[in-house]
Amino acid sequence: MAINRPETGKKTYRWNRENYSRTRRRIDIWIFVFTLLFKFWRNGKKWSYSGGFTEEKLAQRRKAQAIWIRESLLELGPTFIKVGQLFSTRADLFPSEYVEELAKLQDRVPAFAYEQVAAIIEKDLGKPIGQLFHKFDPTPLAAASLGQVHKAQLHSGEEVVVKVQRPGLKQLFTIDLAILKQIARYFQNHPRWGQGKDWIGIYEECCRILWEETDYINEGRNADTFRRNFRQENWVHVPRVYWRYASPRVLTLEYLPGIKISHYEAIEAAGLDRKLLARLGAKAYLQQLLNSGFFHADPHPGNIAVSPEGSLIFYDFGMMGQIKNNIREKLMDTLFGIAQKNADLVVNSLIEVGALTPTGDLSPVRRSVQYMLDNFMDKPFEEQSIEAISEDLYDIAYGQPFRFPATFTFVMRAFSTLEGVGKGLDPEFNFMEVAQPFAMQLMTNSNGRNNSTIFDEIGRQAAQVGSTALGLPRRIEDTIDKLERGDLRVRVRSIESERALRRLSAVQMGTNHTILIGALILSATLLFVNGSINLAAIAAGLALVPAWALLRLYRKIDRSDRMF
């Protein structure tokens, strides 16, 4: 398989030790959380930047913090490694510096002992390894946060790989997820970080995905479904599951060795067509999305290999996505909205698809989407870049009152990953060029929008106007309901009032500084009279701090007055 053996002499993490207590676990997690909160708080304090605040210094600090977060998540172990990998898809929630660093998070961790592997297999499958397998390599092919993989041979002679779950994993998940729920509640109730974000919903989504990954029976079903969906394609291979040797903690799969798809030199040395492989990778993923709706949610280069004949081999089916059956019609609405540069149609269709989950007033979102659409059609469809579109989309999403569900972010990350792999195989590769025939297929579906006459178009627009008119009372009622619930806010801005309030606040702050200066000078005078010269000097020195602040405040007020 396209995986490497675990490195020897790898660092031993605290969570992997036998005597690691629950109390110490809670302490380690909360130390990380409080340290992270302090770093977030410090980011907004301009006085904490040496030489003054600039956007470049903020970006550099975030980059350093992102590296620290990635290393800390590795220290905290499997649960947090997986959460970090999930968050690497959430550029709608976190700044780009954090997302880029979390995308580098690899869960290659120390392997656990062969004795533990044998004990788990014997307990789950009911027989010793010697009776189950003719050969079993005690050295794992690879070790990850959730488990490790060993090569073996059945008594029938078939070569297989055996995936064994890390011991104590579910107990660790139970402890960690209980603490993460408390953290999610804290962020949900925070006046700044909780505004417009559904942290409890995100936590529940992470829980569902993590628990699904710990069930190897579910992963086996996913592999079988994925293989059936490609049974008509001879250029895609999926390992067969040996159900006699499977349990919730053990999964035995057909051994399908191949060249890792990102080992470009090895692929070329094997005489394979790199340009063809780039297109096949994109084609395979588009077929998953548009034919069955059941897709691989983690298609990083370690999970895709190339056979000696030039076929694609997919591995690791623990994280899969499922698109709803009615996705075609809604995707067509989205495509028509993009073609017509209609932000309302795009946003509404994305909400119905489930690509957007509104958590507040979407008016700013519609304006941002409209701005993006006005610049989106500058290039032909086939010349667009998935990475550029993703960046624009996530720039719009960050800080806005909605969130992207996991399915949507998995799709966007997969597109970006496959585009990167494709460009590595073929520098001239363009994902959107491969996607164009699929998009045209959607645009000319069975709804009769293709080959329509002018009368059909007039009828369609008349029906749309009629539908809008009939839906107007419902929209008015929805707006009133939002006003009553407080989901919709009406803001009236008065520049003069705001300036007056700011000036009043500044004057009040100046009064406080003046009182403090007077108190310190009076104290210094009394101390000097009583012979405490050193203390008097200290008090006088302290008076210089509010005096400097008062001077800066008056300059600020003067500049503000001259602007109006």
KETIVO-236987 format. One record per residue (C-alpha): x, z, y. Coordinates in Angstrom, 2 decimals, always signed. Each point is the difference from the previous one (the first is absolute). Last residue first. Layout:
BEGIN
<site <X,Z,Y>>
...
***
This chain:
BEGIN
<site <-15.66,+11.10,+67.54>>
<site <+3.60,-0.36,-1.25>>
<site <+1.42,+2.18,+2.82>>
<site <-1.97,+3.03,-1.21>>
<site <+1.34,-0.38,-3.56>>
<site <+3.59,-0.23,+1.22>>
<site <-0.46,+3.19,+2.08>>
<site <-1.58,+1.85,-2.92>>
<site <+2.93,-0.96,-2.24>>
<site <+2.52,+1.12,+2.63>>
<site <-1.88,+3.31,+0.28>>
<site <+0.20,+0.48,-3.77>>
<site <+3.73,-0.78,-0.11>>
<site <+0.68,+2.66,+2.64>>
<site <-2.19,+2.54,-1.80>>
<site <+1.86,-0.61,-3.29>>
<site <+3.32,+0.55,+1.79>>
<site <-1.29,+3.26,+1.51>>
<site <-1.45,+1.01,-3.38>>
<site <+3.53,-0.19,-1.48>>
<site <+1.91,+1.33,+3.05>>
<site <-1.80,+3.34,-0.23>>
<site <+1.80,+0.65,-3.28>>
<site <+3.30,-0.05,+1.84>>
<site <-1.26,+2.59,+2.50>>
<site <-1.10,+2.25,-2.85>>
<site <+3.39,-0.37,-1.71>>
<site <+1.86,+0.74,+3.25>>
<site <-2.12,+3.12,+0.53>>
<site <+0.79,+1.15,-3.54>>
<site <+3.72,-0.33,+0.73>>
<site <-0.27,+1.73,+3.39>>
<site <-1.89,+3.07,-1.20>>
<site <+0.86,+2.05,+3.11>>
<site <-3.50,+1.18,+0.91>>
<site <-0.21,-2.44,+2.93>>
<site <+1.04,-2.87,-2.29>>
<site <-2.67,+0.91,-2.56>>
<site <-2.67,+0.12,+2.71>>
<site <+1.07,-3.39,+1.39>>
<site <+0.16,-1.64,-3.45>>
<site <-3.48,+1.30,-0.82>>
<site <-1.38,-1.38,+3.28>>
<site <+1.68,-3.36,-0.70>>
<site <-1.49,-0.04,-3.52>>
<site <-3.50,+0.88,+1.21>>
<site <+0.13,-2.58,+2.82>>
<site <+1.13,-2.75,-2.38>>
<site <-2.79,+0.89,-2.45>>
<site <-2.62,-0.06,+2.76>>
<site <+1.30,-3.38,+1.22>>
<site <-0.06,-1.48,-3.52>>
<site <-3.60,+1.14,-0.47>>
<site <-0.99,-1.51,+3.36>>
<site <+1.68,-3.27,-0.99>>
<site <-2.05,-0.06,-3.22>>
<site <-3.15,+0.41,+2.07>>
<site <+1.13,-2.81,+2.30>>
<site <+0.63,-2.25,-3.01>>
<site <-3.46,+0.74,-1.45>>
<site <-1.63,-0.74,+3.36>>
<site <+1.96,-3.26,+0.26>>
<site <-1.05,-1.04,-3.50>>
<site <-3.63,+0.85,+0.79>>
<site <+0.09,-2.00,+3.23>>
<site <+1.57,-2.99,-1.73>>
<site <-2.61,+0.09,-2.76>>
<site <-2.82,+0.23,+2.52>>
<site <+1.36,-2.95,+2.00>>
<site <+0.49,-2.13,-3.13>>
<site <-3.54,+0.61,-1.25>>
<site <-0.47,-0.89,-3.65>>
<site <-3.35,+0.01,-1.74>>
<site <+0.20,+0.54,-3.75>>
<site <-2.87,-0.36,-2.44>>
<site <+0.74,+1.47,-3.41>>
<site <-1.45,-1.16,-3.29>>
<site <+0.37,+2.21,-3.08>>
<site <-1.71,+2.90,+1.83>>
<site <-2.78,+0.23,-2.54>>
<site <-2.68,-0.74,+2.63>>
<site <+2.02,-2.90,+1.44>>
<site <+0.56,-1.41,-3.48>>
<site <-3.74,+0.21,-0.74>>
<site <-0.77,-1.81,+3.28>>
<site <+2.45,-2.78,-0.94>>
<site <-1.55,-0.32,-3.47>>
<site <-3.49,-0.29,+1.56>>
<site <+1.22,-2.73,+2.35>>
<site <+1.59,-1.82,-2.95>>
<site <-3.26,+0.29,-2.00>>
<site <-2.00,-1.37,+2.91>>
<site <+2.47,-2.93,+0.33>>
<site <-0.09,-1.01,-3.67>>
<site <-2.92,-2.36,+0.39>>
<site <+1.72,-1.71,+2.94>>
<site <+3.32,-0.28,-1.88>>
<site <-1.76,-1.41,-3.07>>
<site <-1.80,-2.54,+2.15>>
<site <+3.28,-1.04,+1.64>>
<site <+1.64,-0.33,-3.43>>
<site <-2.95,-1.97,-1.34>>
<site <+0.29,-2.35,+2.98>>
<site <+3.75,-0.32,-0.65>>
<site <-0.62,-0.89,-3.65>>
<site <-2.75,-2.46,+0.91>>
<site <+2.23,-1.69,+2.56>>
<site <+2.80,-0.19,-2.62>>
<site <-2.36,-1.42,-2.62>>
<site <-1.28,-2.51,+2.56>>
<site <+3.59,-1.04,+0.77>>
<site <+0.46,-0.73,-3.67>>
<site <+1.70,+2.31,-2.49>>
<site <+2.65,-1.38,-2.37>>
<site <+1.36,+3.53,-0.48>>
<site <-2.00,+2.97,+1.23>>
<site <-2.24,-0.31,-3.04>>
<site <+0.44,+3.59,-1.20>>
<site <+1.81,-1.26,-3.08>>
<site <+3.47,+0.32,+1.41>>
<site <+1.90,-2.28,+2.36>>
<site <+1.74,+2.66,+2.14>>
<site <+0.98,+1.97,-3.09>>
<site <+1.60,-3.05,-1.62>>
<site <+1.73,-0.77,+3.28>>
<site <+1.47,+3.50,-0.03>>
<site <+1.22,-0.50,-3.57>>
<site <+1.56,-3.34,+0.94>>
<site <+1.72,+1.66,+3.01>>
<site <+1.46,+2.95,-1.93>>
<site <+3.15,-1.88,-1.06>>
<site <+0.64,-1.00,+3.62>>
<site <-0.80,+3.55,+1.09>>
<site <+2.76,+1.37,-2.21>>
<site <+2.68,-2.16,+1.58>>
<site <+3.20,-0.74,-1.95>>
<site <+2.81,-1.77,+1.88>>
<site <+2.61,+2.66,-0.89>>
<site <-0.94,-0.40,-3.70>>
<site <+0.63,+2.82,-2.46>>
<site <+0.63,+2.59,+2.69>>
<site <-2.82,-1.51,+2.08>>
<site <-2.33,+0.45,-2.97>>
<site <+1.06,+3.62,-0.50>>
<site <-0.76,+0.74,+3.66>>
<site <-3.36,-1.83,-0.17>>
<site <-0.79,+1.89,-3.19>>
<site <+0.68,+3.32,+1.71>>
<site <-2.05,-0.91,+3.09>>
<site <-2.96,-1.14,-2.11>>
<site <+0.25,+3.13,-2.17>>
<site <+0.06,+2.22,+3.10>>
<site <-3.09,-1.75,+1.37>>
<site <-1.86,+0.30,-3.31>>
<site <+0.92,+3.66,-0.45>>
<site <-1.10,+0.71,+3.58>>
<site <-3.42,-1.55,-0.65>>
<site <-0.59,+1.83,-3.27>>
<site <+1.18,+3.34,+1.42>>
<site <-2.64,+0.09,+2.73>>
<site <+1.08,-0.90,+3.55>>
<site <-0.91,+2.59,+2.63>>
<site <-2.04,-0.04,+3.16>>
<site <+0.09,+1.51,+3.50>>
<site <+3.22,-1.70,+1.21>>
<site <+3.39,+1.72,+0.22>>
<site <+1.80,-2.60,-2.09>>
<site <-2.45,-2.78,-0.92>>
<site <+1.01,-2.54,+2.64>>
<site <+3.69,+0.37,-0.82>>
<site <-1.03,-0.15,-3.67>>
<site <-1.67,-3.38,+0.49>>
<site <+2.87,-1.44,+2.01>>
<site <+2.52,+1.19,-2.61>>
<site <-2.12,-1.34,-2.84>>
<site <-0.36,-3.40,+1.69>>
<site <+3.76,-0.19,+0.52>>
<site <+0.70,+0.96,-3.63>>
<site <-2.57,-2.47,-1.32>>
<site <+1.61,-2.80,+2.03>>
<site <-2.10,-2.88,+1.35>>
<site <+1.22,-3.59,-0.37>>
<site <-2.67,-0.98,-2.56>>
<site <-2.81,+1.05,+2.34>>
<site <+1.23,-2.16,+2.89>>
<site <+1.52,+1.94,+2.91>>
<site <-1.63,+1.17,+3.27>>
<site <-3.04,+1.11,-1.99>>
<site <+0.89,+3.71,-0.05>>
<site <+0.55,+0.50,+3.74>>
<site <-3.66,+0.17,+1.06>>
<site <-0.74,+1.61,-3.35>>
<site <+2.36,+2.89,+0.76>>
<site <-1.63,+0.65,+3.37>>
<site <-3.42,-0.09,-1.64>>
<site <+1.21,+2.48,-2.62>>
<site <+1.18,+2.34,+2.76>>
<site <-3.33,-0.25,+1.85>>
<site <-1.91,+0.61,-3.22>>
<site <+2.16,+3.05,-0.75>>
<site <-0.53,+1.44,+3.47>>
<site <-3.80,-0.28,-0.53>>
<site <+0.15,+1.59,-3.47>>
<site <-1.40,+3.41,+1.02>>
<site <+0.75,+2.46,-2.82>>
<site <+1.08,+0.28,-3.64>>
<site <-0.41,-3.60,-1.10>>
<site <+1.34,-0.89,-3.47>>
<site <+1.51,-3.45,+0.12>>
<site <+0.89,-2.20,-2.98>>
<site <-3.22,+1.06,-1.71>>
<site <-1.39,-3.51,-0.24>>
<site <-2.91,+1.02,+2.23>>
<site <+2.39,+1.49,+2.56>>
<site <+2.18,-3.11,-0.14>>
<site <-3.10,-2.17,+0.58>>
<site <-1.01,+2.04,+3.04>>
<site <+3.52,-0.13,+1.48>>
<site <+0.39,-3.75,-0.50>>
<site <-3.51,-0.88,+1.23>>
<site <+0.39,+2.15,+3.12>>
<site <+3.49,-1.40,+0.69>>
<site <-1.21,-3.62,+0.07>>
<site <+3.03,-2.27,+0.27>>
<site <-2.09,-2.78,-1.62>>
<site <+2.58,-0.61,-2.75>>
<site <+0.62,+3.74,-0.35>>
<site <-3.74,+0.71,-0.23>>
<site <-0.39,-2.80,-2.52>>
<site <+2.78,+1.52,-2.13>>
<site <-1.60,+3.45,+0.19>>
<site <-3.42,-1.36,-0.88>>
<site <+1.59,-1.84,-2.93>>
<site <+1.60,+3.26,-1.12>>
<site <-3.46,+1.58,+0.01>>
<site <-1.44,-2.71,-2.23>>
<site <+2.92,+0.13,-2.41>>
<site <+0.22,+3.82,-0.18>>
<site <-3.41,+0.41,-1.61>>
<site <+1.52,+1.18,-3.30>>
<site <+1.95,+2.86,+1.56>>
<site <+3.80,-0.04,-0.13>>
<site <+1.83,+2.16,-2.55>>
<site <+3.52,+1.33,+0.38>>
<site <+2.61,+1.09,-2.55>>
<site <+2.59,+2.77,-0.08>>
<site <+1.01,+1.01,-3.53>>
<site <+0.54,-3.59,-1.13>>
<site <+3.80,+0.01,-0.31>>
<site <+1.46,-3.41,-0.92>>
<site <-0.71,-3.69,+0.75>>
<site <+1.96,-2.88,-1.54>>
<site <+0.10,-3.38,+1.76>>
<site <+0.88,-3.07,-2.06>>
<site <+3.22,-1.99,+0.47>>
<site <+0.91,-0.59,-3.67>>
<site <+2.69,+2.74,+0.05>>
<site <-2.73,+2.41,+1.22>>
<site <-0.21,+1.07,+3.63>>
<site <-0.68,+3.57,+1.11>>
<site <-2.52,+1.84,+2.18>>
<site <-0.38,+3.79,+0.22>>
<site <+3.44,+0.74,+1.46>>
<site <-0.57,-2.66,+2.69>>
<site <-2.97,+1.93,+1.48>>
<site <-3.48,-1.03,-1.16>>
<site <-1.70,+3.41,+0.53>>
<site <-3.77,-0.53,+0.22>>
<site <-0.27,-2.48,-2.87>>
<site <-3.37,-1.68,+0.40>>
<site <-3.53,-0.07,-1.40>>
<site <-2.16,-2.19,+2.25>>
<site <-0.46,-2.37,-2.95>>
<site <+0.47,-3.44,+1.54>>
<site <+0.80,+0.62,+3.68>>
<site <+2.34,+2.97,-0.04>>
<site <+1.79,-0.53,-3.30>>
<site <+0.23,-3.75,+0.64>>
<site <+1.65,+0.69,+3.36>>
<site <+2.54,+2.25,-1.72>>
<site <+0.96,-2.56,-2.61>>
<site <+0.24,-2.78,+2.62>>
<site <+2.39,+2.05,+2.15>>
<site <+2.31,+0.67,-2.94>>
<site <-0.32,-3.59,-1.23>>
<site <+1.04,-1.36,+3.41>>
<site <+3.22,+2.03,+0.03>>
<site <+0.66,-0.88,-3.66>>
<site <-0.28,-3.74,+0.81>>
<site <+2.53,+0.29,+2.82>>
<site <+2.41,+1.94,-2.22>>
<site <-0.01,-2.63,-2.75>>
<site <+1.70,+1.62,-3.01>>
<site <+3.46,-0.97,-1.32>>
<site <+0.82,+3.45,-1.34>>
<site <+2.80,+0.26,+2.59>>
<site <-2.61,-0.54,+2.71>>
<site <-2.06,+2.91,-1.27>>
<site <+3.12,+2.17,-0.30>>
<site <+0.96,-0.83,+3.60>>
<site <-3.48,+0.85,+1.29>>
<site <-0.26,+3.42,-1.56>>
<site <-3.21,+0.73,+1.99>>
<site <-2.26,-1.17,-2.84>>
<site <+1.63,+2.39,-2.46>>
<site <+1.06,-2.11,-2.98>>
<site <-2.06,+0.53,-3.12>>
<site <-0.57,+2.13,-3.07>>
<site <-3.52,+0.26,-1.47>>
<site <-0.20,+3.02,-2.33>>
<site <-3.66,+0.43,-0.96>>
<site <-1.44,+3.27,+1.24>>
<site <-0.29,+3.57,-1.25>>
<site <-1.63,+2.55,+2.31>>
<site <+0.37,+3.78,-0.29>>
<site <-1.51,+2.70,+2.26>>
<site <-3.74,-0.84,-0.16>>
<site <+0.58,-1.32,-3.55>>
<site <+1.34,-3.22,-1.54>>
<site <+1.80,-0.90,-3.23>>
<site <-2.93,-1.44,-1.96>>
<site <-1.03,-1.77,+3.23>>
<site <+3.00,-2.33,+0.00>>
<site <-0.49,-1.64,+3.41>>
<site <+1.11,-3.61,+0.51>>
<site <+2.43,-0.74,+2.82>>
<site <-1.20,-2.55,+2.61>>
<site <+1.34,-3.56,+0.26>>
<site <-0.94,-2.51,+2.72>>
<site <+1.03,-3.70,-0.17>>
<site <-2.20,-0.78,-3.01>>
<site <-3.16,+0.57,+2.02>>
<site <-3.30,+0.08,-1.90>>
<site <+0.48,+3.65,-1.08>>
<site <+0.62,+1.02,+3.60>>
<site <-3.11,+2.18,+0.50>>
<site <+0.35,+1.26,-3.57>>
<site <+3.52,+1.31,+0.74>>
<site <-1.20,+1.89,+3.09>>
<site <-2.86,+1.57,-1.94>>
<site <+2.35,+1.10,-2.81>>
<site <+2.54,+1.40,+2.49>>
<site <-2.73,+1.91,+1.85>>
<site <-1.28,+1.47,-3.26>>
<site <+3.54,+1.19,-0.78>>
<site <+0.31,+1.56,+3.45>>
<site <-3.27,+1.87,-0.56>>
<site <+1.35,+1.34,-3.31>>
<site <+3.19,+0.94,+1.88>>
<site <-1.93,+2.42,+2.22>>
<site <+2.48,+1.38,+2.57>>
<site <-0.44,-3.07,+2.23>>
<site <-3.75,+0.58,+0.26>>
<site <+0.66,+3.55,+1.19>>
<site <+2.24,-1.30,+2.80>>
<site <-2.45,-2.69,+1.16>>
<site <-2.97,+2.38,+0.13>>
<site <+1.97,+2.71,+1.76>>
<site <+1.32,-2.47,+2.60>>
<site <-3.56,-1.12,+0.80>>
<site <-1.13,+3.62,+0.29>>
<site <+2.86,+0.70,+2.43>>
<site <-0.86,-3.09,+2.07>>
<site <-3.63,+1.13,+0.20>>
<site <+1.10,+3.48,+1.09>>
<site <+2.33,-1.56,+2.58>>
<site <-2.83,-2.03,+1.58>>
<site <+1.66,-0.91,+3.28>>
<site <-1.62,-0.63,+3.41>>
<site <+1.41,+3.20,+1.50>>
<site <+1.68,+2.12,-2.66>>
<site <+3.52,-0.39,+1.34>>
<site <-0.88,+1.21,+3.52>>
<site <-2.61,+2.78,-0.25>>
<site <+1.18,+1.02,-3.51>>
<site <-3.00,+0.65,-2.27>>
<site <+0.71,-2.94,-2.33>>
<site <+3.75,+0.75,+0.06>>
<site <-0.61,+3.56,-1.21>>
<site <-2.53,-1.16,-2.60>>
<site <+2.50,-2.53,-1.37>>
<site <+2.67,+2.74,-0.26>>
<site <-2.41,+2.24,-1.93>>
<site <-0.78,-2.92,-2.33>>
<site <+3.72,-0.64,-0.42>>
<site <+0.42,+3.58,-1.26>>
<site <-2.65,-0.53,-2.70>>
<site <+1.56,-3.40,-0.75>>
<site <+3.40,+1.59,-0.59>>
<site <-1.17,+2.66,-2.47>>
<site <-2.15,-2.40,-2.07>>
<site <+2.64,-2.74,+0.12>>
<site <+2.65,+2.40,-1.36>>
<site <-2.32,+1.01,-2.86>>
<site <-0.64,-3.69,-0.70>>
<site <+3.73,-0.78,-0.12>>
<site <+1.02,+2.86,-2.29>>
<site <+2.04,-2.33,-2.21>>
<site <+0.68,-3.50,+1.45>>
<site <-2.19,-2.61,-1.64>>
<site <+1.40,-2.18,-2.77>>
<site <+0.03,-3.82,+0.09>>
<site <+1.03,-1.52,-3.33>>
<site <+1.43,-3.52,+0.01>>
<site <-0.51,-2.27,-2.99>>
<site <+1.87,-2.19,-2.49>>
<site <-2.01,-1.12,-3.01>>
<site <+1.64,+0.55,-3.39>>
<site <-3.09,+1.20,-1.87>>
<site <+1.50,+3.51,-0.04>>
<site <-0.23,-0.11,+3.79>>
<site <+3.07,-0.31,+2.18>>
<site <+0.81,+2.04,+3.11>>
<site <+1.15,-0.26,+3.62>>
<site <-0.63,+3.06,+2.14>>
<site <-1.79,+0.21,+3.37>>
<site <-0.24,+3.01,+2.32>>
<site <-2.70,+1.98,+1.77>>
<site <-1.82,+0.76,+3.24>>
<site <+2.96,+0.19,+2.39>>
<site <+1.89,-2.84,-1.63>>
<site <+2.56,-0.35,-2.78>>
<site <+1.16,-3.33,-1.43>>
<site <+1.28,-1.46,-3.28>>
<site <+0.06,+3.49,-1.45>>
<site <+2.80,+1.15,-2.34>>
<site <-1.48,+1.37,-3.25>>
<site <-0.51,-3.57,-1.31>>
<site <-2.69,+0.10,-2.69>>
<site <+0.25,-1.95,-3.24>>
<site <-2.45,-0.35,-2.93>>
<site <-2.70,+1.66,+2.07>>
<site <-2.98,+2.26,-0.81>>
<site <+1.44,+1.89,-2.96>>
<site <+3.37,+0.67,+1.66>>
<site <-1.70,+0.93,+3.30>>
<site <-1.83,+2.88,-1.66>>
<site <-3.78,-0.33,-0.50>>
<site <-3.16,+1.16,+1.80>>
<site <+0.01,-2.59,+2.78>>
<site <-0.33,+2.44,+2.93>>
<site <+2.03,+2.94,-1.36>>
<site <+2.66,-2.15,-1.68>>
<site <+0.40,-2.21,+3.07>>
<site <+0.24,+2.98,+2.36>>
<site <+2.53,+1.85,-2.21>>
<site <+2.17,-3.11,-0.45>>
<site <+0.18,-0.61,+3.75>>
<site <+0.82,+3.67,+0.63>>
<site <+2.85,-0.17,-2.52>>
<site <+1.19,-3.24,+1.65>>
<site <+0.63,+1.95,+3.21>>
<site <-1.43,-0.95,+3.39>>
<site <+1.34,-2.87,+2.09>>
<site <+1.15,+0.64,+3.55>>
<site <-1.93,-1.82,+2.75>>
<site <-0.56,-3.63,+0.90>>
<site <-3.12,+0.30,+2.17>>
<site <+1.09,-2.45,+2.67>>
<site <-1.06,+0.56,+3.60>>
<site <+1.11,-3.06,+1.96>>
<site <-3.58,-0.63,+1.18>>
<site <+0.10,+3.53,+1.43>>
<site <+2.67,-1.16,+2.45>>
<site <-2.04,-2.93,+1.31>>
<site <-3.16,+2.13,+0.27>>
<site <+1.74,+2.75,+1.96>>
<site <+1.50,-2.36,+2.60>>
<site <-3.29,-1.94,+0.20>>
<site <-1.89,+3.00,+1.35>>
<site <-2.54,+1.56,-2.38>>
<site <-3.73,-0.34,-0.68>>
<site <-0.77,-3.74,+0.16>>
<site <+3.44,-0.65,-1.46>>
<site <-1.39,+1.51,-3.18>>
<site <+1.72,-1.90,-2.82>>
<site <+3.07,+2.28,+0.01>>
<site <-2.52,+2.85,-0.21>>
<site <-0.61,-0.85,-3.66>>
<site <+3.74,+0.10,-0.73>>
<site <+0.26,+3.33,+1.82>>
<site <-2.91,+1.39,-2.03>>
<site <+1.75,-1.15,-3.19>>
<site <+3.29,+1.67,+0.96>>
<site <-1.98,+3.06,+1.14>>
<site <-1.63,+0.51,-3.37>>
<site <+3.14,-0.82,-1.99>>
<site <+2.58,+2.22,+1.75>>
<site <+0.47,+2.12,+3.10>>
<site <+3.67,-0.99,+0.40>>
<site <-0.93,-3.68,-0.08>>
<site <-2.59,+0.71,+2.69>>
<site <+2.69,+1.70,+2.09>>
<site <+2.28,-3.05,-0.23>>
<site <-2.78,-2.30,+1.22>>
<site <-1.00,+2.41,+2.78>>
<site <+3.62,+0.33,+1.18>>
<site <+0.35,-3.80,+0.12>>
<site <-3.25,-0.20,+2.00>>
<site <+1.24,+2.70,+2.38>>
<site <+3.12,-2.04,+0.77>>
<site <-2.16,-3.06,+0.70>>
<site <-2.41,+2.07,+2.11>>
<site <+2.93,+1.24,+2.09>>
<site <+1.26,-3.54,+0.52>>
<site <-3.48,-1.19,+1.03>>
<site <-0.34,+2.90,+2.48>>
<site <+3.44,-0.79,+1.43>>
<site <-1.01,-3.65,+0.47>>
<site <-3.25,+1.04,+1.70>>
<site <+2.04,+1.94,+2.57>>
<site <+0.15,+3.71,+0.88>>
<site <+2.84,+1.56,+1.95>>
<site <+3.74,+0.52,-0.52>>
<site <-0.46,+2.00,-3.19>>
<site <-3.62,-0.14,-1.12>>
<site <-1.73,+3.37,-0.45>>
<site <-1.23,+0.03,+3.61>>
<site <-2.35,-2.88,-0.83>>
<site <-2.03,+2.09,-2.41>>
<site <-2.23,-2.29,-2.07>>
<site <+2.50,-0.43,-2.84>>
<site <+0.47,+3.79,-0.16>>
<site <-3.52,+0.49,-1.34>>
<site <+0.54,-2.55,-2.78>>
<site <+3.30,+1.68,-0.92>>
<site <-1.67,+3.41,-0.03>>
<site <-2.79,-1.36,-2.20>>
<site <+2.58,-1.37,-2.45>>
<site <+1.79,+3.35,-0.17>>
<site <-3.34,+1.73,-0.61>>
<site <-0.87,-2.44,-2.80>>
<site <+3.43,+0.16,-1.71>>
<site <+0.04,+3.80,+0.12>>
<site <-3.57,-0.09,-1.37>>
<site <+1.06,-2.07,-3.01>>
<site <+3.07,+2.09,-0.82>>
<site <-1.91,+3.30,+0.31>>
<site <-2.81,-1.27,-2.25>>
<site <+2.50,-1.05,-2.68>>
<site <+1.89,+3.29,+0.27>>
<site <-3.25,+1.81,-0.74>>
<site <-0.81,-2.32,-2.88>>
<site <+3.36,+0.75,-1.64>>
<site <+2.82,-2.43,-0.92>>
<site <+1.71,+1.53,-3.08>>
<site <+0.06,-3.26,-1.98>>
<site <+1.60,-2.07,+2.75>>
<site <-1.43,-3.42,+0.93>>
<site <-1.61,+1.24,+3.25>>
<site <+3.44,+1.09,+1.25>>
<site <+1.44,-3.50,-0.22>>
<site <+3.12,-0.72,-2.04>>
<site <+2.01,-2.83,+1.56>>
<site <+0.88,-2.88,-2.28>>
<site <+3.12,+0.34,-2.13>>
<site <-1.03,-2.93,-2.15>>
<site <-2.20,-2.70,+1.43>>
<site <-3.17,-0.78,-1.86>>
<site <-0.01,-3.31,-1.90>>
<site <-1.07,-3.02,+1.94>>
<site <-3.27,-1.89,-0.19>>
<site <-0.99,-3.63,-0.50>>
<site <-1.08,+0.46,-3.61>>
***
